[in-house]
């Protein structure tokens, strides 16, 4: 992973995190929006501008790739680089959680 990708994506925005999480199986922008709302109980609602801007940037940076078009919708999937970035973010979140539990004196 080059320094540019690490600088731009680690730590990740919630939008980027949820996009990569949802693209472990092929999906399109609107499908991702729906899945994120479902996963977060409606707390996070991605707007079309945010969603499609992020998809375009992530595709350009090699984190996702176009799979095929279905009913005028572009389906994307996470790449190996995207999985690597997502893995780093998951480790970072886990470390934050573990530290918070230790500091607050709670069991994991």
Secondary structure in CASP SS format (residue, H / E / C, confidence):
PFRMAT SS
TARGET T0000
AUTHOR 0000-0000-0000
METHOD secondary structure of the structure
MODEL  1
X C 1.00
X C 1.00
X H 1.00
X H 1.00
X H 1.00
X H 1.00
X H 1.00
X H 1.00
X H 1.00
X C 1.00
X C 1.00
X C 1.00
X C 1.00
X H 1.00
X H 1.00
X H 1.00
X H 1.00
X H 1.00
X H 1.00
X H 1.00
X H 1.00
X H 1.00
X C 1.00
X C 1.00
X C 1.00
X C 1.00
X E 1.00
X C 1.00
X H 1.00
X H 1.00
X H 1.00
X H 1.00
X H 1.00
X H 1.00
X H 1.00
X H 1.00
X H 1.00
X H 1.00
X H 1.00
X C 1.00
X C 1.00
X C 1.00
X C 1.00
X C 1.00
X C 1.00
X C 1.00
X C 1.00
X H 1.00
X H 1.00
X H 1.00
X H 1.00
X H 1.00
X H 1.00
X H 1.00
X H 1.00
X H 1.00
X H 1.00
X H 1.00
X H 1.00
X H 1.00
X C 1.00
X C 1.00
X C 1.00
X E 1.00
X E 1.00
X E 1.00
X E 1.00
X E 1.00
X E 1.00
X E 1.00
X C 1.00
X C 1.00
X E 1.00
X E 1.00
X E 1.00
X E 1.00
X E 1.00
X E 1.00
X C 1.00
X H 1.00
X H 1.00
X H 1.00
X H 1.00
X H 1.00
X H 1.00
X H 1.00
X H 1.00
X H 1.00
X H 1.00
X H 1.00
X H 1.00
X H 1.00
X H 1.00
X H 1.00
X H 1.00
X H 1.00
X H 1.00
X H 1.00
X H 1.00
X H 1.00
X H 1.00
X H 1.00
X H 1.00
X H 1.00
X C 1.00
X C 1.00
X C 1.00
X C 1.00
END
